[in-house]
Amino acid sequence: MREDALLNGIFGFFAERVFGPRRRELFEQDLKQVDLEGGKKAVVRLEALERSIEQLDAPDTADSKPGAHKRPPWGNVSQDSRPHERD
């Protein structure tokens, strides 16, 4: 690729987006778009985590539903995980 083609694009970007008179307006538009995308991804991830926690806390139904996963041997996530004292 030719250097002059790259430089024209780079200089155009800086002239318009970084140093241009509309730089604040363009930046705010870009920032809103990034915020919307990031917010949607965060909601999807949060919902997935909540479903995983619900599945871990649900009664063990691995025998009754095909493809269901068995509960780990240590039990529910919300159980007390402190070691018990010996006599």
C-alpha positions in Angstrom: 0.0 0.0 0.0 1.3 3.4 -0.8 2.3 5.7 2.0 0.6 8.8 0.5 -2.8 7.0 0.5 -2.4 6.1 4.2 -1.2 9.6 5.1 -4.2 11.3 3.4 -6.6 9.2 5.3 -4.8 9.7 8.6 -4.5 13.4 8.1 -8.1 13.6 7.1 -9.2 11.8 10.3 -7.2 14.1 12.5 -8.3 17.2 10.7 -11.9 16.3 11.1 -12.2 14.2 14.3 -9.4 15.5 16.5 -8.8 19.1 15.5 -11.9 20.0 13.5 -14.6 22.5 14.6 -17.2 19.6 15.1 -14.8 17.4 17.2 -16.9 17.7 20.3 -20.1 16.8 18.5 -18.5 13.9 16.7 -16.9 12.6 19.9 -20.2 12.7 21.8 -22.0 10.8 19.0 -19.3 8.1 19.1 -19.3 8.0 22.9 -23.1 7.5 23.0 -22.8 4.6 20.5 -20.0 2.9 22.6 -22.1 3.4 25.8 -25.1 1.8 24.2 -23.2 -1.2 22.9 -21.3 -1.7 26.2 -24.6 -1.4 28.2 -26.3 -4.1 26.0 -23.4 -6.4 26.4 -23.3 -5.9 30.2 -27.1 -6.7 30.4 -26.7 -9.9 28.4 -23.7 -11.0 30.5 -25.6 -10.2 33.8 -28.6 -12.2 32.7 -26.4 -15.2 31.7 -24.7 -15.1 35.1 -28.1 -14.9 36.9 -29.3 -17.9 35.0 -26.1 -19.8 35.9 -26.6 -19.1 39.6 -30.3 -20.1 39.4 -29.2 -23.4 37.8 -26.7 -24.0 40.6 -29.2 -23.3 43.3 -32.0 -25.4 41.7 -32.8 -28.9 43.0 -30.8 -31.7 41.4 -32.9 -32.9 38.5 -30.2 -34.5 36.4 -32.0 -37.9 36.6 -35.3 -36.6 35.3 -34.1 -34.3 32.5 -32.0 -35.5 29.6 -28.9 -33.4 29.1 -29.2 -31.7 32.5 -26.0 -31.3 34.5 -25.6 -32.8 37.9 -25.0 -30.5 40.8 -21.3 -30.4 42.0 -20.6 -32.5 45.1 -20.0 -29.5 47.3 -23.7 -28.5 47.1 -25.4 -25.1 46.6 -23.3 -21.9 46.1 -25.0 -20.3 49.0 -24.0 -23.0 51.5 -21.6 -22.1 54.3 -18.1 -23.1 53.0 -16.2 -22.8 56.3 -14.5 -26.0 57.4 -16.1 -27.8 60.4 -14.2 -28.1 63.6 -13.2 -31.6 64.7 -13.7 -32.8 68.3 
